Amino acid sequence: MSETYDYDLFVIGAGSGGVRAARLTALGGKRVAVAEEFRVGGTCVIRGCVPKKFMVMASEVSHALEIAEGYGWSFEGASFDWPKFIQTKDVEIARLSGIYAANLGKAGVDLVHGRAVLKDAHTVEILKKDGGRDRIITAEKILIATGGRPWKPDDLPGVEHAITSEEAFHLPELPKRILIAGGGYIAVEFAGIFAGLGVETTLLYRGPNILRGFDDDVRAHLAGEIEKRGIKVILGSRHASIEQTETGLLNRLENGHDIETDVVMFATGRVPYVQGLGLETAGVALTENGAIKVDGFSRTTADNIWAIGDVTDRMNLTPVAIREAVAFHETVYRDNPQAFDYDAVATAVFSQPPVGVVGLTESEARHSCPGAVDVYLTRFRPMKYAFTGSDERVLMKLVVDAASQKVVGVHIVGPEAPEMIQLAAIAVKAGLTKAQWDATCAVHPTMAEELVTLKEKQASGHVSAG
């Protein structure tokens, strides 16, 4: 380390990506510090993936009890205690945050509590919570990993009455009625959570169908399935205003309808958390979407400053941020230039039922594959529901490049879809062909066996000339 600087590397943001980069670099013998203005663990651990998954699992119990009755079980008097759940959830989140902080300490990373603001390309100022100045720190290299924050339409009359996903984790009591605005994975997941906990739930989305960017068959199938769980889905409209009344919040919609609820939650997207970081002062440019502009190796427009994770708005997934952190460390400190490969990254939506996807949608395949595209699709009632009389259906879909016969996309909607898609992603990433999938012997009786027994081609065609 040059004697000129306090640290070799200074990381702004102690989320999953920032923590991984800091630990790897410190274990490699460099002096490293991390600044965090809230709690160690970032969005995923504190107010994202992890607590959300706990809420999903809690809300799934009601559906499991319904199924259990079909198998002869009886649960009279079963009830749900929201305050008890929130307390237990918060204890576990605190434990996980403590583990992250402890691991930083074990690796030799200095943890700085406070908001870091860039003063120039090598200097950060740490601000206290009250806005006062704490200390000035210099570093040879700086890594920005501040993630993203929920977005609300500030120009909507009455939007101050609405919450976001961050407040949803700490509601003092479970509402009787909720309206969730949005159609992405966060909106769909929280709709399932609240509906599963017995809340009268409405999902409002301005688009023609939920989960924009996902395969059209997945979108249509899931929309139908969540309605079977009691969620009211309103498409093609949005808020005109929100008004506080004596009995709740009056949601006035652009389609002329009014809906009164106890809580209104906006899940209309997230934006990179760049406000007040001093980026311009340090020579760090932003993209048109307000994200930090980086090259393939996560370097910003300032030579000694890098950025990873959601703040770069490339692929906003926790495991991707961690992989970007590893690539940063290999590139900068191990003389082994690496750029993360964003192709065939699997993802899951913990809706009810859940979704697992990897690779190309059918539409994407028809535009990117040079010739025809083969599609294999099945819908069926899972064995688990046979005793219950439920008409819930699973969807499984394989998208195949007809020329190479490689499976380029896998799409699953149904129980355990996230678990299945992780293993399917290996096959897609490896470029295995449909024949190799077919040559894999099925595990029976399982839902997953359908992935290797699909024989009837659903569709085949060439990209249209237009």
C-alpha positions in Angstrom: 0.0 0.0 0.0 1.2 3.5 -0.8 1.9 5.4 2.4 -0.1 8.2 0.8 -3.5 6.5 1.6 -5.2 5.2 4.7 -6.4 2.1 2.9 -5.7 0.2 -0.2 -9.5 -0.3 -0.8 -12.5 1.5 0.6 -15.9 0.0 0.0 -19.1 2.1 0.2 -21.9 -0.2 1.1 -21.9 -3.4 3.3 -24.4 -5.5 1.3 -23.7 -8.9 -0.2 -21.5 -7.5 -3.0 -19.5 -5.0 -1.0 -18.9 -7.5 1.9 -17.6 -10.2 -0.5 -15.2 -7.8 -2.3 -13.9 -6.4 1.0 -13.3 -9.8 2.6 -11.6 -11.3 -0.4 -9.3 -8.2 -0.7 -8.5 -8.1 3.0 -7.7 -11.9 3.0 -5.3 -11.2 0.2 -3.3 -8.9 2.5 -4.6 -5.5 1.6 -5.9 -2.9 4.1 -9.6 -2.6 3.6 -12.5 -0.6 5.1 -16.2 -0.7 4.5 -18.7 2.1 5.3 -22.3 1.3 6.0 -25.0 3.9 6.9 -27.7 1.4 8.0 -27.0 -2.2 8.9 -24.5 -4.7 7.7 -26.0 -7.1 5.2 -27.6 -4.7 2.8 -30.9 -5.0 1.1 -30.9 -8.8 0.7 -30.3 -9.6 4.3 -32.0 -6.7 6.0 -35.0 -5.7 3.9 -35.1 -7.9 0.8 -34.6 -11.5 -0.1 -34.1 -13.1 3.3 -36.9 -11.5 5.3 -39.2 -11.8 2.3 -38.5 -15.5 2.1 -39.4 -15.9 5.8 -42.7 -14.0 5.1 -43.4 -16.3 2.1 -42.8 -19.4 4.1 -45.1 -18.1 6.9 -47.9 -17.3 4.4 -47.6 -20.6 2.7 -48.7 -22.4 5.8 -52.4 -21.5 5.3 -52.3 -23.2 1.9 -50.5 -26.2 3.4 -53.3 -26.5 6.0 -55.9 -26.5 3.2 -54.1 -29.3 1.4 -53.6 -31.2 4.7 -57.3 -31.4 5.2 -57.6 -33.4 2.0 -55.2 -35.9 3.5 -57.2 -36.4 6.6 -55.7 -33.8 8.9 -57.7 -31.4 11.0 -56.5 -28.1 12.4 -59.3 -26.5 14.3 -58.6 -23.1 15.8 -55.4 -22.5 13.9 -54.4 -18.8 14.0 -51.5 -16.6 13.0 -49.8 -14.1 15.3 -48.3 -11.3 13.2 -46.4 -9.5 16.1 -44.8 -12.8 17.2 -43.7 -13.6 13.7 -42.2 -10.1 13.1 -40.3 -10.3 16.4 -38.9 -13.8 15.5 -38.0 -12.6 12.0 -36.2 -9.5 13.3 -34.2 -11.6 15.8 -33.0 -13.9 12.9 -32.2 -10.9 10.7 -30.2 -9.4 13.5 -28.3 -12.7 13.9 -27.5 -12.8 10.2 -26.4 -9.2 10.2 -24.1 -10.0 13.1 -22.5 -12.9 11.2 -21.8 -10.6 8.2 -20.1 -8.0 10.5 -18.2 -10.7 12.4 -16.9 -12.2 9.1 -15.7 -8.8 8.1 -13.8 -8.5 11.3 -12.3 -12.0 11.0 -11.0 -11.0 7.6 -9.3 -7.9 8.9 -11.8 -5.4 7.4 -12.4 -2.2 9.3 -16.2 -1.5 9.6 -17.0 2.2 9.5 -20.6 3.2 10.6 -21.9 6.2 8.8 -22.7 7.6 5.3 -19.7 7.9 3.0 -19.6 10.8 0.6 -16.9 11.1 -2.1 -14.9 14.4 -1.7 -12.6 13.5 -4.6 -11.3 10.4 -6.5 -9.4 9.1 -3.4 -11.1 10.7 -0.4 -14.4 10.0 1.4 -16.0 11.9 4.2 -18.0 9.9 6.8 -21.1 11.6 7.9 -22.9 10.9 11.2 -26.6 10.1 11.3 -27.3 13.6 12.5 -25.5 15.0 9.4 -22.4 16.0 11.2 -18.9 15.2 9.9 -17.2 12.2 11.5 -13.9 11.7 9.7 -12.0 11.9 6.5 -10.6 8.7 4.9 -8.3 8.3 1.9 -8.0 5.2 -0.2 -6.0 4.1 -3.3 -9.0 2.4 -4.8 -12.8 2.8 -4.0 -15.6 0.4 -4.7 -19.2 1.6 -4.7 -21.8 -1.1 -3.7 -24.7 1.0 -2.4 -27.5 -1.0 -4.1 -31.0 0.3 -4.9 -34.0 1.7 -3.1 -37.8 1.4 -3.8 -39.4 4.0 -6.1 -42.7 5.7 -5.6 -44.4 8.2 -8.0 -43.9 11.5 -6.1 -46.3 13.4 -8.3 -49.3 11.1 -7.4 -51.7 12.9 -5.1 -51.8 11.2 -1.7 -48.7 9.0 -2.3 -47.5 10.0 1.1 -50.1 7.6 2.5 -48.5 4.6 0.7 -45.7 2.4 1.9 -43.0 0.4 0.0 -41.6 -3.1 0.5 -39.2 -1.7 3.2 -42.0 -0.6 5.5 -44.0 -3.8 4.7 -41.4 -5.8 6.8 -42.3 -3.8 9.9 -46.0 -3.1 9.8 -47.3 -2.8 13.4 -50.3 -4.9 12.6 -51.6 -7.1 9.8 -54.1 -5.1 7.7 -57.4 -6.5 6.7 -57.2 -5.0 3.2 -54.3 -4.1 1.1 -53.7 -2.8 -2.5 -50.3 -3.5 -4.0 -49.4 -1.3 -7.0 -47.0 -3.0 -9.5 -46.6 -6.1 -11.6 -43.0 -7.1 -11.1 -41.6 -9.9 -8.9 -41.8 -7.8 -5.7 -45.4 -6.9 -6.2 -46.4 -10.5 -7.0 -44.5 -11.9 -4.1 -46.0 -9.6 -1.5 -49.5 -10.1 -3.0 -49.0 -13.8 -2.3 -47.7 -13.1 1.2 -50.6 -11.0 2.3 -53.2 -13.1 0.7 -51.7 -16.2 2.4 -51.9 -14.5 5.7 -55.6 -13.8 5.2 -55.5 -10.2 4.0 -58.0 -9.2 1.3 -55.4 -8.5 -1.5 -55.7 -6.5 -4.7 -52.9 -6.3 -7.2 -53.0 -3.3 -9.5 -50.8 -3.0 -12.6 -50.9 -0.6 -15.5 -49.6 -3.1 -18.1 -51.5 -5.8 -20.0 -50.1 -8.6 -17.7 -47.8 -9.2 -14.7 -44.1 -10.0 -14.8 -43.0 -7.9 -17.8 -39.9 -9.4 -19.4 -40.8 -13.0 -18.5 -42.1 -15.6 -21.0 -45.7 -14.8 -22.1 -46.9 -18.3 -21.1 -45.4 -17.9 -17.7 -47.1 -14.5 -17.3 -50.5 -15.7 -18.3 -50.3 -18.9 -16.3 -49.2 -17.2 -13.1 -51.9 -14.5 -13.4 -54.5 -17.2 -13.5 -53.0 -19.2 -10.6 -52.7 -16.3 -8.2 -56.3 -15.4 -8.7 -57.1 -19.0 -7.6 -55.4 -18.1 -4.4 -57.9 -15.3 -3.9 -55.9 -12.3 -5.2 -57.9 -9.8 -7.2 -55.8 -8.7 -10.2 -56.6 -5.4 -12.0 -54.6 -4.9 -15.2 -54.4 -1.9 -17.5 -55.0 0.7 -14.9 -53.2 2.7 -12.2 -53.8 5.2 -9.4 -55.3 8.6 -10.0 -55.0 9.5 -6.4 -55.0 8.1 -2.8 -57.3 9.7 -0.2 -57.3 9.3 3.6 -60.8 8.6 4.9 -62.3 7.8 8.3 -62.4 4.1 7.4 -59.2 3.6 5.4 -57.4 4.7 2.2 -59.5 5.4 -0.9 -57.7 4.3 -4.0 -59.1 6.2 -7.0 -58.1 4.5 -10.2 -57.8 5.9 -13.7 -60.4 3.4 -14.9 -63.0 5.1 -12.8 -63.1 2.5 -10.0 -62.6 3.2 -6.3 -61.2 0.7 -3.9 -60.9 1.2 -0.2 -58.1 -0.5 1.7 -56.2 -0.2 5.0 -52.7 -0.2 3.4 -51.4 0.8 0.0 -48.1 -0.6 -1.0 -46.1 0.5 -4.1 -43.8 -2.1 -5.7 -43.3 -0.1 -8.9 -39.6 -0.6 -9.3 -36.3 0.2 -7.6 -33.7 2.8 -8.5 -29.9 2.9 -8.0 -29.0 4.5 -4.7 -26.7 7.3 -5.8 -28.1 10.4 -4.2 -25.7 12.4 -2.3 -22.7 10.2 -2.9 -20.6 12.9 -4.4 -20.1 11.0 -7.7 -19.8 14.1 -9.8 -17.0 15.5 -7.6 -15.1 12.3 -8.0 -15.6 12.1 -11.8 -18.0 9.2 -11.7 -20.6 9.4 -14.5 -24.1 8.0 -14.6 -26.1 6.3 -17.3 -29.4 7.8 -18.7 -31.3 5.6 -16.2 -29.4 7.1 -13.2 -27.1 4.1 -12.6 -23.4 4.3 -12.2 -21.8 3.8 -15.6 -19.3 0.9 -15.7 -17.4 -1.1 -18.2 -17.3 -4.9 -18.5 -14.9 -5.1 -15.6 -17.0 -2.8 -13.3 -14.7 0.2 -13.6 -16.4 3.6 -13.6 -15.3 6.7 -15.5 -12.9 7.4 -12.7 -9.8 5.3 -13.1 -9.5 4.2 -9.4 -13.2 3.8 -8.7 -15.3 0.7 -9.4 -19.0 -0.2 -8.8 -20.9 -3.5 -8.5 -24.4 -4.7 -7.8 -27.8 -2.9 -8.1 -26.2 0.5 -8.2 -25.0 -0.3 -11.7 -28.4 -1.6 -12.8 -27.1 -4.4 -14.9 -28.7 -7.6 -13.5 -30.1 -6.8 -10.1 -29.8 -10.1 -8.3 -27.8 -10.8 -5.1 -25.8 -13.8 -6.4 -24.9 -11.6 -9.4 -23.6 -8.9 -7.2 -21.5 -11.5 -5.3 -20.1 -12.8 -8.6 -19.3 -9.2 -9.7 -17.4 -8.7 -6.5 -15.3 -11.8 -7.1 -14.6 -10.7 -10.7 -13.6 -7.2 -9.3 -11.2 -8.8 -6.9 -9.7 -11.1 -9.5 -9.3 -8.3 -12.0 -7.9 -5.6 -9.7 -5.9 -7.6 -7.1 -4.9 -10.9 -8.6 -3.9 -9.8 -12.1 -6.6 -12.1 -13.5 -9.1 -9.9 -15.6 -12.6 -11.3 -15.3 -15.9 -10.0 -16.6 -19.0 -11.7 -15.2 -21.0 -13.6 -17.8 -24.7 -12.5 -17.6 -25.8 -15.2 -20.0 -28.2 -18.0 -18.6 -28.5 -16.7 -15.1 -31.3 -18.4 -13.3 -33.8 -16.5 -11.3 -36.8 -17.2 -9.1 -40.0 -15.4 -8.2 -41.3 -16.5 -4.8 -44.9 -15.9 -5.8 -47.5 -18.5 -4.8 -47.1 -20.6 -6.8 -43.5 -19.8 -7.4 -41.7 -19.3 -10.7 -38.2 -20.5 -11.8 -36.7 -19.4 -15.1 -33.3 -19.6 -16.9 -32.3 -18.6 -20.4 -34.4 -17.2 -23.2 -38.1 -16.6 -23.4 -39.8 -18.0 -26.5 -40.0 -14.5 -27.9 -36.3 -13.8 -27.3 -35.3 -17.1 -28.8 -37.3 -16.4 -32.0 -35.4 -13.1 -32.4 -31.9 -14.4 -31.5 -31.8 -18.0 -32.8 -30.7 -18.0 -36.5 -33.4 -20.5 -37.6 -36.5 -22.2 -36.1 -37.4 -22.5 -32.5 -39.0 -25.6 -31.0 -41.2 -25.3 -27.9 -42.2 -28.1 -25.5 -44.9 -27.2 -23.0 -47.0 -29.0 -20.5 -49.6 -28.1 -17.9 -50.7 -30.6 -15.3 -52.1 -30.9 -11.8 -49.4 -31.9 -9.4 -49.8 -35.2 -7.6 -49.9 -33.3 -4.3 -53.2 -31.8 -5.1 -55.0 -35.0 -6.2 -56.6 -35.5 -2.8 -57.7 -31.9 -2.4 -59.9 -31.3 -5.5 -57.8 -28.3 -6.3 -57.5 -27.3 -10.0 -54.1 -25.6 -9.6 -51.8 -26.4 -12.4 -48.0 -26.5 -13.0 -46.5 -25.1 -16.2 -43.2 -26.4 -17.6 -41.7 -25.1 -20.8 -38.6 -25.8 -22.8 -37.4 -23.5 -25.5 -35.0 -25.2 -28.0 -32.9 -23.8 -30.8 -34.0 -26.1 -33.6 -30.7 -25.8 -35.5 -28.4 -26.8 -32.7 -31.0 -28.6 -30.6 -29.6 -26.8 -27.5 -32.1 -26.1 -24.8 -31.9 -22.3 -24.5 -34.7 -21.6 -22.1 -36.5 -23.3 -19.2 -39.6 -21.9 -17.5 -41.4 -23.4 -14.6 -44.5 -22.3 -12.6 -45.4 -24.5 -9.7 -44.3 -25.9 -6.3 -40.5 -26.1 -5.8 -39.9 -24.3 -9.2 -37.0 -22.3 -7.6 -35.3 -25.5 -6.4 -35.7 -27.2 -9.8 -34.5 -24.2 -11.9 -31.1 -24.1 -10.0 -30.2 -27.5 -11.4 -31.8 -26.9 -14.8 -29.6 -23.8 -15.1 -26.5 -26.1 -15.0 -27.7 -27.9 -18.1 -28.7 -24.7 -19.9 -25.3 -23.0 -19.0 -23.5 -26.1 -20.3 -25.4 -26.0 -23.6 -26.9 -29.4 -23.4 -29.2 -30.5 -26.2 -32.8 -31.7 -26.0 -31.6 -35.2 -26.8 -29.3 -35.1 -23.7 -32.2 -34.0 -21.6 -34.3 -36.9 -23.0 -31.4 -39.3 -22.3 -31.6 -38.5 -18.6 -33.6 -41.0 -16.7 -36.6 -39.6 -14.8 -37.1 -39.7 -11.1 -40.6 -41.0 -10.4 -42.9 -39.8 -9.0 -41.8 -36.2 -9.1 -42.9 -33.0 -10.9 -39.3 -32.5 -12.2 -39.5 -35.7 -14.3 -41.6 -33.8 -16.7 -38.5 -31.8 -17.7 -36.9 -35.0 -19.2 -40.0 -36.7 -20.5 -41.4 -33.9 -22.7 -41.6 -35.4 -26.2 -44.5 -33.6 -28.0 -43.4 -30.5 -29.8 -45.7 -27.6 -29.1 -44.6 -25.2 -31.8 -41.9 -24.7 -34.4 -41.3 -21.8 -36.6 -38.9 -19.2 -38.1 -38.4 -15.7 -37.2 -40.7 -13.5 -39.2 -39.3 -11.3 -41.9 -40.9 -8.3 -40.3 
